[in-house]
Amino acid sequence: MIEVEYAAPAVLSVVTLVAMLLAHRGLPTALVFAALVYLVTHTVAKRFLIH
């Protein structure tokens, strides 16, 4: 449980940083969306594996 509690804020921070970096570089919004979807899916998979 502790791992999941610590993982949530970390994942949100990473997603935010990635989105900001991609947007700053002027990449298409589609790439930013794809990156966010990948990170969220990866996080959900990790949470299921932890439980």
Secondary structure, 3 states (H helix, E strand, C coil): CHHHHHHHHHHHHHHHHHHHHHHHCCCCHHHHHHHHHHHHHHHHHHHHHHC
